[in-house]
Amino acid sequence: MRADRPVKLGVFTHNLRQEGAPKTLCDLIVGLKTAGVIDPIIYAPATGPLALAYGEAGIDVRLVSEP
């Protein structure tokens, strides 16, 4: 079943460096956003190079403090 509109999704990542899991997550989230499946917001403890990739895809990145 496919939604009539993108699903709003909060995504948490431990960093925005261009490496391993954060890079794979970015590829997945950008792909799903481009396909119109999700409308994500990215939450991370600090900025990094992937913030630019998310921004270029029209995805909001918000910085949050670690507890």
Secondary structure, DSSP 8 states (H G I E B T S, - for coil): ---SS-EEEEEE-S--SSSHHHHHHHHHHHHHHHTTSEEEEEEESS--HHHHHHHHTT-EEEE----
